[in-house]
Amino acid sequence: MALALDSAQDGSLAPGDMVWVPGRTFMMGSDKHYPEEAPSHPVKVDGFWIDATPVTNRQFTAFVKATGYVTFAEKAPDPKDYPGALPEMLRAGSLVFTPPKSVSGPDISQWWVFKFGANWRRPYGGLSDLRGKLDHPVVHVAFCDARAYADWAGLDLPTEAEWELAGRGGLDDTEFAWGDELTPSGVAMANTWAGTFPTHSTKPAGKDRTTPVKSFAPNGYGAYDMIGNVWEWTTDYWSTRHPEPAAKSCCIPQNPRGGAVDASYDPQQPSIRIARRVLKGGSHLCAPNYCRRYRPAARHAEPEDTSTSHVGFRCIKRPV
C-alpha cells in the first residue's frame, strides 16, 4: 500500500473505498450565514484521500469484533470529570433525538434526551438494534471513538479545512455542495429535515432518521453524504470564528490545524474543562426553519466526550 500511495499523488490508486481530493487553494468559510463561519478566507490544502462514505455500522462492527473496543457511551462517566453532576445521571448512555409534540422556546432539552443504554449498538436506546441499519452511518461515537477507529484502520480524521475542501466537491462559489438551490427542481440532494423542526416531519414513518450511505448522489469528488445524514468529527479545536484573511498571497495558511484547546472550552460551563471539536456537514435534523447548516462552510461545536444519534465520522489518508 505504501508504494501505491507514493506513486499515486493524483489519486489514481486509492486506498480502499476512498476518493481523491486534489490539493489547491480555496475560500474557506462564509460571510453570508452564521457568525462562526466568518470571515471567508483563503487556505491552501494538500491533496488527500477521503472515505467515500461516513463509516458505517457494518465497518464499525468489524472494528469492534477485531479489537474488543468499548465506546465512550458504553462506559459509566467518571464523577471527577463532571463536578456537580447528579449521581443518578452518571450512567452509561448517550443523547437521542426525541421529537416533542410541541415546543416552548429554544431549550434543546425539549428534543434531546439522554437515554441510559443508548449507544452505537442501540441507536435509539431501549430495545433498538442495528437490524436493517448495517449500511447506515455509525452514530453515538465520541471523538475518542472516531480516533480509535482511524488508528486501527491506519488512517486519520480530517482537519476542518480538509473536510470543507472535500465537502465542496470542487465548487467554490455556490451556496450548497451541489449548486445554489437547496432542492433543485424539487429534488432532495441530501438527507436533511423535511417539515417543521422539531415537531413535524413530512417523511414516511421510519425514514426520518439516518439513511443508508449512498442514498443520494455523490459530490464532484465522488464522496457521498458529505452534507446531511450525520454530522462528522474533525480534528480541529472549536473557535468562535475563523482567522482574518492573509494580507498577502505569500502568507495564505497551508494545511491549517485549527485553534488552541483552551479557547475551545465552553464559557457557559466554566467548571467543566472538556475540549470542543469542530463538526462539519450537518445532519438529518438540519431544517430551513431551525438549522441551516447543510452547507460545506457550516460548522458546529461538539464536546469531545459527547455522543449523539446524529453524529458520525469518516477518515482520510494523506500521501506519504
Salt bridges, closest charged atoms under 4 A:
GLU36 OE2 - ARG293 NH2 2.84
GLU37 OE2 - ARG295 NH2 2.69
GLU74 OE2 - ARG121 NE 3.26
ASP78 OD2 - LYS80 NZ 2.64
ASP129 OD2 - ARG131 NE 2.77
ASP135 OD1 - ARG58 NE 3.01
ASP156 OD1 - ARG147 NH1 2.79
ASP156 OD2 - ARG318 NH1 2.73
GLU160 OE2 - HIS242 NE2 3.99
GLU160 OE2 - LYS280 NZ 3.68
GLU160 OE2 - ARG299 NE 2.68
GLU162 OE2 - ARG318 NE 2.82
GLU164 OE2 - ARG168 NH2 2.78
GLU164 OE1 - LYS280 NZ 2.86
ASP172 OD1 - ARG24 NH2 2.89
GLU175 OE2 - HIS33 NE2 2.64
GLU232 OE1 - ARG314 NE 2.82
GLU244 OE2 - ARG241 NH2 3.31
GLU304 OE2 - ARG277 NE 2.61
